[in-house]
Amino acid sequence: MKEILYSPWRINYILSEKNKKCIFCFPASKENDEQHFVVHRTEFSFVILNTYPYNNGHLMVVPNNHQSSLSDLSESELTDLFLTVRKTERVINKVYSPDGLNIGLNLGKTAGAGVEGHLHVHIVPRWQGDANFMTVCNGTRVIPEAFERTYSLLKEQFDNETAEK
């Protein structure tokens, strides 16, 4: 007998219009940050929750400038991007205490980029044994924390990090 797992949040992604507009190009107004799950902004980039995460706390650091290659970013944008990646690493470690992190970019469709035109850096907290039987047997991930709670915890820590500087 085949089991069926109910995942109602996936329907929004399945039915959403794709390739019409860049999911990372939205107004830079801080009033919209919670709506877009933006937890932190810098001069040239922002940090956003991945709404289809591999694990709790899966964040993406995205340059404001819509570019598909690191080579297309200015020195200032590139520096800001990776300083923000470093800050995001600190925040995730403080909030979730993972056993490790995956940090990476997928540049181009063949490399696995889901959003080809706007580069972004994935930062995924990892714990020993987090790829459990659900992923192995069913290709399904279990995310035990609501996005709203994840957003609140990470936003608070980013705000604390910024205030400490």
Buried (B, 14 or more C-beta within 10 A) or exposed (E): EEEEEEEEEEEEEEEEEEEEEEBBBBEEEEEEBEEBBBBBBBEBBBBBBBBEBBBBBBBBBBBBBBBBEBEEBEEEBBEBBBBBBEBBBEBBBEBBEBEEBEBEBBBEEEEEBEBBEBBBBBBBBBEEEBEEEEEEEEEEBEBEEEBEEBBEBBBEBBEEBEEEE
